[in-house]
Amino acid sequence: MLPLVVTMGDPTGIGPELILRTLAAGRLPQKPLVVAGDLQVLLNTATQLRLEPQVTASADGRYVMRLADNSLLLQPLSQFEPQKLVTGAPDTACGQAMVDYVEWAIAECLAGRAAALITCPINKAAINAAGCNFPGHTELLGERCAAKRVVMMLAGSRLRVTLVTIHTALANVPHQLTTAKILETIQITAASMRQEFGLSNPRIAVLSLNPHAGEEGLFGDEEERLIRPAVDQAQRSGIAASGPHSADTLFYFAARGDYDAVVCMYHDQGLIPLKLLHFDDAVNVTLGLPIVRTSVDHGTAYDLVGSGRASIASLQAAISMADRMADNRSNGKINDS
């Protein structure tokens, strides 16, 4: 059985704590769990949390970490002295370690030695200081996996959203929208819903950019000029897409189950309703990759490190979703109800 790989993220952030507390909480998938990280950082974090994991070395250079009735494997990829690390102050070595964890995990998945990748949060400034010039995980994954285009999805049990534009100023959004880009987002979303979420004919709602879907051109023409042609092309190719829908009403219907995913034109259009419903348990998913990748939907949470107060719900959900997605991808399983 292929393992799921979890990257530890920032050694001075919340990732090590989330991993240990998730291990202690149990409810792990049947697949083995391999953590790409640092043994001493995890042990130091365990001491802070008053946890007492049992650790044994294995012949392949890995470590087995047991807590209660649960266990994980650790692939040691860095060797920090925890007493020299300051919470929330990652240095260049930390930045390089974060990249090393992710790149090792990507290689394991691409080589078919792992079923899926789950990432804990990184510090983008630190990885760039280490010479890895990417805004974050998504862009790094896209390049290392040679993906033509990747799409960011945020998902929970009641709502899934994908984004045509991501981290850009709101004033720039209309200039970055094209019919081709919107269509590609719809296509990648629909393909993932079939391949990784097991839906044979996913219902894709496509949002408008302007209030009231432009009000027949009164509030803008992007709906008729850019968005509707993309929806029409998607429909002609057999995708059950509809829109452009007015964003102020569509999410009510999506949250009650009328749609399987919502394609949003910009970041906050999708993330505000998503986080209203799934603040603790949302999962960040990268679509369009040859591998399965999920992530927690939050940052490094430096203010909570060591307190035991950070929610582990997002990591638990990310592991569970990666497990299901990997099974659907490998088995061609359809879950339509």
Contacts in CASP RR format, 6 or more apart in sequence:
PFRMAT RR
TARGET T0000
AUTHOR 0000-0000-0000
METHOD contacts of the structure
MODEL  1
MLPLVVTMGDPTGIGPELILRTLAAGRLPQKPLVVAGDLQVLLNTATQLR
LEPQVTASADGRYVMRLADNSLLLQPLSQFEPQKLVTGAPDTACGQAMVD
YVEWAIAECLAGRAAALITCPINKAAINAAGCNFPGHTELLGERCAAKRV
VMMLAGSRLRVTLVTIHTALANVPHQLTTAKILETIQITAASMRQEFGLS
NPRIAVLSLNPHAGEEGLFGDEEERLIRPAVDQAQRSGIAASGPHSADTL
FYFAARGDYDAVVCMYHDQGLIPLKLLHFDDAVNVTLGLPIVRTSVDHGT
AYDLVGSGRASIASLQAAISMADRMADNRSNGKINDS
1 30 0 8 1.000
1 31 0 8 1.000
1 32 0 8 1.000
2 31 0 8 1.000
2 112 0 8 1.000
2 113 0 8 1.000
2 114 0 8 1.000
2 115 0 8 1.000
2 326 0 8 1.000
3 31 0 8 1.000
3 32 0 8 1.000
3 33 0 8 1.000
3 34 0 8 1.000
3 73 0 8 1.000
3 114 0 8 1.000
3 115 0 8 1.000
4 29 0 8 1.000
4 31 0 8 1.000
4 32 0 8 1.000
4 33 0 8 1.000
4 34 0 8 1.000
4 114 0 8 1.000
4 115 0 8 1.000
4 116 0 8 1.000
4 117 0 8 1.000
4 118 0 8 1.000
4 319 0 8 1.000
4 322 0 8 1.000
4 323 0 8 1.000
4 326 0 8 1.000
5 34 0 8 1.000
5 35 0 8 1.000
5 36 0 8 1.000
5 105 0 8 1.000
5 108 0 8 1.000
5 109 0 8 1.000
5 114 0 8 1.000
5 116 0 8 1.000
5 117 0 8 1.000
5 118 0 8 1.000
6 19 0 8 1.000
6 33 0 8 1.000
6 34 0 8 1.000
6 35 0 8 1.000
6 36 0 8 1.000
6 72 0 8 1.000
6 118 0 8 1.000
6 119 0 8 1.000
6 120 0 8 1.000
6 319 0 8 1.000
7 35 0 8 1.000
7 36 0 8 1.000
7 37 0 8 1.000
7 98 0 8 1.000
7 101 0 8 1.000
7 102 0 8 1.000
7 105 0 8 1.000
7 117 0 8 1.000
7 118 0 8 1.000
7 119 0 8 1.000
7 120 0 8 1.000
8 15 0 8 1.000
8 16 0 8 1.000
8 19 0 8 1.000
8 35 0 8 1.000
8 36 0 8 1.000
8 37 0 8 1.000
8 38 0 8 1.000
8 41 0 8 1.000
8 42 0 8 1.000
8 101 0 8 1.000
8 120 0 8 1.000
9 15 0 8 1.000
9 37 0 8 1.000
9 98 0 8 1.000
9 101 0 8 1.000
9 119 0 8 1.000
9 120 0 8 1.000
9 121 0 8 1.000
9 122 0 8 1.000
10 88 0 8 1.000
10 90 0 8 1.000
10 94 0 8 1.000
10 95 0 8 1.000
10 98 0 8 1.000
10 120 0 8 1.000
10 121 0 8 1.000
10 122 0 8 1.000
10 123 0 8 1.000
10 126 0 8 1.000
10 300 0 8 1.000
11 37 0 8 1.000
11 38 0 8 1.000
11 41 0 8 1.000
11 78 0 8 1.000
11 80 0 8 1.000
11 85 0 8 1.000
11 90 0 8 1.000
11 94 0 8 1.000
11 97 0 8 1.000
11 98 0 8 1.000
12 85 0 8 1.000
12 86 0 8 1.000
12 87 0 8 1.000
12 88 0 8 1.000
12 89 0 8 1.000
12 90 0 8 1.000
12 94 0 8 1.000
12 123 0 8 1.000
12 300 0 8 1.000
12 302 0 8 1.000
12 305 0 8 1.000
13 87 0 8 1.000
13 88 0 8 1.000
13 90 0 8 1.000
13 121 0 8 1.000
13 123 0 8 1.000
13 300 0 8 1.000
13 301 0 8 1.000
13 302 0 8 1.000
13 305 0 8 1.000
14 120 0 8 1.000
14 121 0 8 1.000
14 299 0 8 1.000
14 300 0 8 1.000
14 301 0 8 1.000
14 302 0 8 1.000
14 304 0 8 1.000
14 305 0 8 1.000
14 310 0 8 1.000
15 120 0 8 1.000
15 121 0 8 1.000
15 300 0 8 1.000
15 315 0 8 1.000
16 38 0 8 1.000
16 41 0 8 1.000
16 42 0 8 1.000
16 45 0 8 1.000
17 45 0 8 1.000
17 48 0 8 1.000
17 49 0 8 1.000
17 305 0 8 1.000
17 306 0 8 1.000
17 308 0 8 1.000
17 310 0 8 1.000
18 120 0 8 1.000
18 296 0 8 1.000
18 310 0 8 1.000
18 312 0 8 1.000
18 315 0 8 1.000
19 35 0 8 1.000
19 42 0 8 1.000
19 72 0 8 1.000
19 120 0 8 1.000
19 315 0 8 1.000
20 42 0 8 1.000
20 45 0 8 1.000
20 46 0 8 1.000
20 49 0 8 1.000
20 51 0 8 1.000
20 53 0 8 1.000
20 67 0 8 1.000
21 49 0 8 1.000
21 51 0 8 1.000
21 308 0 8 1.000
21 312 0 8 1.000
22 28 0 8 1.000
22 312 0 8 1.000
22 315 0 8 1.000
22 316 0 8 1.000
22 319 0 8 1.000
23 33 0 8 1.000
23 53 0 8 1.000
23 65 0 8 1.000
23 67 0 8 1.000
23 70 0 8 1.000
23 71 0 8 1.000
23 72 0 8 1.000
24 51 0 8 1.000
24 67 0 8 1.000
24 68 0 8 1.000
24 70 0 8 1.000
25 312 0 8 1.000
25 316 0 8 1.000
26 68 0 8 1.000
26 69 0 8 1.000
26 70 0 8 1.000
27 316 0 8 1.000
28 70 0 8 1.000
28 319 0 8 1.000
29 319 0 8 1.000
29 320 0 8 1.000
29 323 0 8 1.000
31 115 0 8 1.000
31 323 0 8 1.000
31 326 0 8 1.000
32 72 0 8 1.000
32 73 0 8 1.000
33 72 0 8 1.000
33 73 0 8 1.000
33 319 0 8 1.000
34 62 0 8 1.000
34 72 0 8 1.000
34 73 0 8 1.000
34 74 0 8 1.000
34 75 0 8 1.000
34 108 0 8 1.000
34 114 0 8 1.000
35 42 0 8 1.000
35 65 0 8 1.000
35 72 0 8 1.000
35 73 0 8 1.000
35 74 0 8 1.000
35 75 0 8 1.000
36 75 0 8 1.000
36 77 0 8 1.000
36 100 0 8 1.000
36 101 0 8 1.000
36 102 0 8 1.000
36 104 0 8 1.000
36 105 0 8 1.000
37 74 0 8 1.000
37 75 0 8 1.000
37 76 0 8 1.000
37 77 0 8 1.000
37 78 0 8 1.000
37 97 0 8 1.000
37 101 0 8 1.000
38 76 0 8 1.000
38 77 0 8 1.000
38 78 0 8 1.000
38 79 0 8 1.000
38 80 0 8 1.000
38 97 0 8 1.000
39 55 0 8 1.000
39 63 0 8 1.000
39 74 0 8 1.000
39 76 0 8 1.000
39 79 0 8 1.000
40 79 0 8 1.000
40 80 0 8 1.000
40 81 0 8 1.000
40 82 0 8 1.000
41 78 0 8 1.000
41 80 0 8 1.000
41 82 0 8 1.000
41 85 0 8 1.000
42 53 0 8 1.000
42 65 0 8 1.000
42 74 0 8 1.000
43 53 0 8 1.000
43 55 0 8 1.000
43 82 0 8 1.000
44 82 0 8 1.000
44 83 0 8 1.000
45 82 0 8 1.000
45 306 0 8 1.000
46 52 0 8 1.000
46 53 0 8 1.000
48 306 0 8 1.000
49 306 0 8 1.000
49 308 0 8 1.000
51 67 0 8 1.000
52 67 0 8 1.000
53 65 0 8 1.000
53 66 0 8 1.000
53 67 0 8 1.000
54 65 0 8 1.000
54 66 0 8 1.000
54 67 0 8 1.000
55 63 0 8 1.000
55 64 0 8 1.000
55 65 0 8 1.000
55 66 0 8 1.000
56 63 0 8 1.000
56 64 0 8 1.000
56 66 0 8 1.000
57 63 0 8 1.000
57 64 0 8 1.000
58 64 0 8 1.000
58 73 0 8 1.000
61 76 0 8 1.000
62 73 0 8 1.000
62 74 0 8 1.000
62 75 0 8 1.000
62 76 0 8 1.000
63 73 0 8 1.000
63 74 0 8 1.000
63 76 0 8 1.000
64 71 0 8 1.000
64 72 0 8 1.000
64 73 0 8 1.000
64 74 0 8 1.000
65 71 0 8 1.000
65 72 0 8 1.000
65 73 0 8 1.000
65 74 0 8 1.000
75 104 0 8 1.000
77 97 0 8 1.000
77 100 0 8 1.000
77 101 0 8 1.000
77 104 0 8 1.000
78 93 0 8 1.000
78 97 0 8 1.000
78 100 0 8 1.000
78 101 0 8 1.000
80 93 0 8 1.000
80 94 0 8 1.000
80 97 0 8 1.000
85 94 0 8 1.000
87 302 0 8 1.000
87 305 0 8 1.000
87 306 0 8 1.000
88 123 0 8 1.000
88 300 0 8 1.000
88 302 0 8 1.000
88 305 0 8 1.000
90 98 0 8 1.000
90 123 0 8 1.000
90 126 0 8 1.000
91 126 0 8 1.000
92 126 0 8 1.000
92 129 0 8 1.000
92 130 0 8 1.000
93 130 0 8 1.000
94 123 0 8 1.000
94 126 0 8 1.000
95 122 0 8 1.000
95 123 0 8 1.000
95 126 0 8 1.000
95 127 0 8 1.000
95 129 0 8 1.000
95 130 0 8 1.000
95 132 0 8 1.000
96 127 0 8 1.000
96 130 0 8 1.000
96 132 0 8 1.000
98 122 0 8 1.000
98 123 0 8 1.000
98 126 0 8 1.000
98 127 0 8 1.000
98 130 0 8 1.000
99 127 0 8 1.000
99 130 0 8 1.000
99 132 0 8 1.000
99 140 0 8 1.000
102 117 0 8 1.000
102 119 0 8 1.000
102 122 0 8 1.000
102 137 0 8 1.000
102 140 0 8 1.000
102 141 0 8 1.000
103 140 0 8 1.000
103 144 0 8 1.000
105 114 0 8 1.000
105 117 0 8 1.000
105 119 0 8 1.000
106 117 0 8 1.000
106 141 0 8 1.000
106 144 0 8 1.000
106 145 0 8 1.000
106 291 0 8 1.000
108 114 0 8 1.000
108 117 0 8 1.000
109 115 0 8 1.000
109 116 0 8 1.000
109 117 0 8 1.000
109 291 0 8 1.000
109 292 0 8 1.000
109 293 0 8 1.000
110 145 0 8 1.000
110 290 0 8 1.000
110 291 0 8 1.000
115 292 0 8 1.000
115 322 0 8 1.000
115 323 0 8 1.000
115 326 0 8 1.000
115 330 0 8 1.000
116 291 0 8 1.000
116 292 0 8 1.000
116 293 0 8 1.000
116 294 0 8 1.000
116 322 0 8 1.000
116 323 0 8 1.000
116 325 0 8 1.000
116 326 0 8 1.000
117 291 0 8 1.000
117 292 0 8 1.000
117 293 0 8 1.000
117 294 0 8 1.000
117 322 0 8 1.000
118 293 0 8 1.000
118 294 0 8 1.000
118 295 0 8 1.000
118 315 0 8 1.000
118 318 0 8 1.000
118 319 0 8 1.000
118 322 0 8 1.000
119 137 0 8 1.000
119 293 0 8 1.000
119 294 0 8 1.000
119 295 0 8 1.000
119 296 0 8 1.000
120 295 0 8 1.000
120 296 0 8 1.000
120 315 0 8 1.000
121 295 0 8 1.000
121 296 0 8 1.000
121 298 0 8 1.000
121 299 0 8 1.000
121 300 0 8 1.000
121 301 0 8 1.000
122 136 0 8 1.000
122 137 0 8 1.000
122 300 0 8 1.000
123 300 0 8 1.000
124 134 0 8 1.000
124 135 0 8 1.000
124 136 0 8 1.000
127 134 0 8 1.000
127 136 0 8 1.000
128 134 0 8 1.000
132 140 0 8 1.000
134 140 0 8 1.000
134 143 0 8 1.000
135 167 0 8 1.000
137 286 0 8 1.000
137 293 0 8 1.000
137 295 0 8 1.000
138 150 0 8 1.000
138 152 0 8 1.000
138 166 0 8 1.000
138 286 0 8 1.000
141 147 0 8 1.000
141 150 0 8 1.000
141 286 0 8 1.000
141 289 0 8 1.000
141 293 0 8 1.000
142 150 0 8 1.000
142 286 0 8 1.000
142 289 0 8 1.000
145 289 0 8 1.000
145 290 0 8 1.000
145 291 0 8 1.000
147 288 0 8 1.000
147 289 0 8 1.000
147 290 0 8 1.000
149 184 0 8 1.000
149 188 0 8 1.000
149 288 0 8 1.000
150 188 0 8 1.000
150 286 0 8 1.000
150 287 0 8 1.000
150 288 0 8 1.000
150 289 0 8 1.000
151 162 0 8 1.000
151 163 0 8 1.000
151 185 0 8 1.000
151 188 0 8 1.000
151 189 0 8 1.000
151 192 0 8 1.000
151 286 0 8 1.000
151 287 0 8 1.000
151 288 0 8 1.000
152 162 0 8 1.000
152 163 0 8 1.000
152 166 0 8 1.000
152 284 0 8 1.000
152 285 0 8 1.000
152 286 0 8 1.000
152 287 0 8 1.000
153 160 0 8 1.000
153 161 0 8 1.000
153 162 0 8 1.000
153 163 0 8 1.000
153 189 0 8 1.000
153 192 0 8 1.000
153 261 0 8 1.000
153 284 0 8 1.000
153 285 0 8 1.000
153 286 0 8 1.000
153 287 0 8 1.000
154 160 0 8 1.000
154 161 0 8 1.000
154 270 0 8 1.000
154 271 0 8 1.000
154 274 0 8 1.000
154 278 0 8 1.000
154 282 0 8 1.000
154 283 0 8 1.000
154 284 0 8 1.000
154 285 0 8 1.000
154 297 0 8 1.000
155 161 0 8 1.000
155 278 0 8 1.000
155 282 0 8 1.000
155 283 0 8 1.000
155 285 0 8 1.000
155 321 0 8 1.000
156 274 0 8 1.000
156 277 0 8 1.000
156 278 0 8 1.000
156 281 0 8 1.000
156 282 0 8 1.000
156 283 0 8 1.000
156 317 0 8 1.000
157 278 0 8 1.000
157 281 0 8 1.000
158 255 0 8 1.000
158 257 0 8 1.000
158 277 0 8 1.000
158 278 0 8 1.000
159 251 0 8 1.000
159 254 0 8 1.000
159 255 0 8 1.000
159 262 0 8 1.000
159 273 0 8 1.000
159 274 0 8 1.000
159 277 0 8 1.000
159 278 0 8 1.000
160 260 0 8 1.000
160 261 0 8 1.000
160 262 0 8 1.000
161 261 0 8 1.000
161 262 0 8 1.000
161 263 0 8 1.000
161 264 0 8 1.000
161 270 0 8 1.000
161 271 0 8 1.000
161 273 0 8 1.000
161 274 0 8 1.000
162 185 0 8 1.000
162 188 0 8 1.000
162 189 0 8 1.000
162 261 0 8 1.000
162 262 0 8 1.000
162 263 0 8 1.000
162 264 0 8 1.000
162 287 0 8 1.000
163 185 0 8 1.000
163 264 0 8 1.000
163 266 0 8 1.000
163 267 0 8 1.000
163 270 0 8 1.000
164 177 0 8 1.000
164 181 0 8 1.000
164 182 0 8 1.000
164 185 0 8 1.000
164 263 0 8 1.000
164 264 0 8 1.000
164 265 0 8 1.000
164 266 0 8 1.000
165 172 0 8 1.000
165 173 0 8 1.000
165 176 0 8 1.000
165 177 0 8 1.000
165 265 0 8 1.000
165 266 0 8 1.000
165 267 0 8 1.000
166 267 0 8 1.000
167 267 0 8 1.000
168 176 0 8 1.000
168 266 0 8 1.000
168 267 0 8 1.000
170 266 0 8 1.000
170 268 0 8 1.000
173 209 0 8 1.000
173 265 0 8 1.000
173 266 0 8 1.000
174 209 0 8 1.000
174 222 0 8 1.000
177 209 0 8 1.000
177 222 0 8 1.000
177 226 0 8 1.000
177 227 0 8 1.000
177 265 0 8 1.000
178 226 0 8 1.000
179 226 0 8 1.000
179 227 0 8 1.000
179 229 0 8 1.000
179 230 0 8 1.000
179 233 0 8 1.000
180 230 0 8 1.000
182 206 0 8 1.000
182 226 0 8 1.000
182 227 0 8 1.000
182 230 0 8 1.000
182 263 0 8 1.000
182 265 0 8 1.000
183 230 0 8 1.000
183 233 0 8 1.000
183 234 0 8 1.000
185 263 0 8 1.000
186 204 0 8 1.000
186 206 0 8 1.000
186 230 0 8 1.000
186 231 0 8 1.000
186 234 0 8 1.000
186 239 0 8 1.000
186 241 0 8 1.000
186 263 0 8 1.000
187 234 0 8 1.000
187 237 0 8 1.000
187 239 0 8 1.000
188 287 0 8 1.000
188 288 0 8 1.000
189 202 0 8 1.000
189 204 0 8 1.000
189 261 0 8 1.000
189 263 0 8 1.000
189 287 0 8 1.000
190 202 0 8 1.000
190 204 0 8 1.000
190 234 0 8 1.000
190 239 0 8 1.000
190 240 0 8 1.000
190 241 0 8 1.000
190 261 0 8 1.000
191 287 0 8 1.000
191 288 0 8 1.000
192 285 0 8 1.000
192 287 0 8 1.000
192 288 0 8 1.000
193 199 0 8 1.000
193 202 0 8 1.000
193 204 0 8 1.000
193 260 0 8 1.000
193 261 0 8 1.000
194 200 0 8 1.000
194 202 0 8 1.000
195 328 0 8 1.000
195 329 0 8 1.000
195 332 0 8 1.000
196 287 0 8 1.000
196 292 0 8 1.000
196 325 0 8 1.000
196 328 0 8 1.000
196 329 0 8 1.000
197 260 0 8 1.000
197 324 0 8 1.000
197 325 0 8 1.000
197 328 0 8 1.000
197 335 0 8 1.000
198 328 0 8 1.000
198 332 0 8 1.000
198 333 0 8 1.000
198 334 0 8 1.000
198 335 0 8 1.000
198 336 0 8 1.000
199 260 0 8 1.000
199 334 0 8 1.000
199 335 0 8 1.000
199 336 0 8 1.000
200 334 0 8 1.000
200 336 0 8 1.000
201 240 0 8 1.000
201 336 0 8 1.000
202 240 0 8 1.000
202 260 0 8 1.000
202 261 0 8 1.000
203 240 0 8 1.000
203 242 0 8 1.000
203 258 0 8 1.000
203 259 0 8 1.000
203 260 0 8 1.000
203 261 0 8 1.000
204 234 0 8 1.000
204 239 0 8 1.000
204 240 0 8 1.000
204 241 0 8 1.000
204 242 0 8 1.000
204 259 0 8 1.000
204 260 0 8 1.000
204 261 0 8 1.000
204 262 0 8 1.000
204 263 0 8 1.000
205 241 0 8 1.000
205 242 0 8 1.000
205 243 0 8 1.000
205 245 0 8 1.000
205 250 0 8 1.000
205 253 0 8 1.000
205 254 0 8 1.000
205 258 0 8 1.000
205 259 0 8 1.000
205 261 0 8 1.000
205 262 0 8 1.000
205 263 0 8 1.000
206 227 0 8 1.000
206 230 0 8 1.000
206 231 0 8 1.000
206 234 0 8 1.000
206 241 0 8 1.000
206 242 0 8 1.000
206 243 0 8 1.000
206 244 0 8 1.000
206 245 0 8 1.000
206 262 0 8 1.000
206 263 0 8 1.000
207 243 0 8 1.000
207 244 0 8 1.000
207 245 0 8 1.000
207 246 0 8 1.000
207 247 0 8 1.000
207 250 0 8 1.000
207 262 0 8 1.000
207 263 0 8 1.000
207 264 0 8 1.000
207 265 0 8 1.000
207 269 0 8 1.000
208 214 0 8 1.000
208 222 0 8 1.000
208 223 0 8 1.000
208 227 0 8 1.000
208 243 0 8 1.000
208 244 0 8 1.000
208 245 0 8 1.000
208 246 0 8 1.000
208 247 0 8 1.000
208 265 0 8 1.000
209 220 0 8 1.000
209 222 0 8 1.000
209 223 0 8 1.000
209 226 0 8 1.000
209 227 0 8 1.000
209 244 0 8 1.000
209 265 0 8 1.000
209 266 0 8 1.000
210 219 0 8 1.000
210 220 0 8 1.000
210 222 0 8 1.000
210 223 0 8 1.000
211 219 0 8 1.000
211 246 0 8 1.000
211 248 0 8 1.000
212 219 0 8 1.000
212 246 0 8 1.000
212 248 0 8 1.000
213 223 0 8 1.000
213 243 0 8 1.000
213 244 0 8 1.000
213 245 0 8 1.000
213 246 0 8 1.000
214 220 0 8 1.000
214 221 0 8 1.000
214 222 0 8 1.000
214 223 0 8 1.000
217 223 0 8 1.000
217 224 0 8 1.000
223 244 0 8 1.000
227 243 0 8 1.000
227 244 0 8 1.000
227 265 0 8 1.000
228 243 0 8 1.000
228 244 0 8 1.000
231 241 0 8 1.000
231 242 0 8 1.000
231 243 0 8 1.000
231 244 0 8 1.000
234 241 0 8 1.000
235 241 0 8 1.000
241 263 0 8 1.000
247 264 0 8 1.000
247 269 0 8 1.000
250 259 0 8 1.000
250 262 0 8 1.000
251 262 0 8 1.000
251 273 0 8 1.000
253 259 0 8 1.000
254 262 0 8 1.000
255 273 0 8 1.000
255 277 0 8 1.000
262 270 0 8 1.000
264 270 0 8 1.000
274 282 0 8 1.000
275 282 0 8 1.000
275 297 0 8 1.000
278 297 0 8 1.000
280 311 0 8 1.000
280 313 0 8 1.000
280 314 0 8 1.000
281 313 0 8 1.000
281 314 0 8 1.000
281 316 0 8 1.000
281 317 0 8 1.000
282 297 0 8 1.000
282 314 0 8 1.000
282 317 0 8 1.000
283 294 0 8 1.000
283 295 0 8 1.000
283 296 0 8 1.000
283 297 0 8 1.000
283 314 0 8 1.000
283 317 0 8 1.000
283 318 0 8 1.000
283 321 0 8 1.000
284 294 0 8 1.000
284 295 0 8 1.000
284 296 0 8 1.000
284 297 0 8 1.000
284 318 0 8 1.000
285 293 0 8 1.000
285 294 0 8 1.000
285 295 0 8 1.000
285 321 0 8 1.000
285 325 0 8 1.000
286 293 0 8 1.000
286 294 0 8 1.000
286 295 0 8 1.000
292 322 0 8 1.000
292 325 0 8 1.000
292 326 0 8 1.000
292 329 0 8 1.000
293 322 0 8 1.000
294 318 0 8 1.000
294 319 0 8 1.000
294 321 0 8 1.000
294 322 0 8 1.000
294 325 0 8 1.000
295 318 0 8 1.000
296 314 0 8 1.000
296 315 0 8 1.000
296 318 0 8 1.000
297 314 0 8 1.000
297 318 0 8 1.000
298 314 0 8 1.000
301 310 0 8 1.000
304 310 0 8 1.000
327 333 0 8 1.000
328 335 0 8 1.000
END
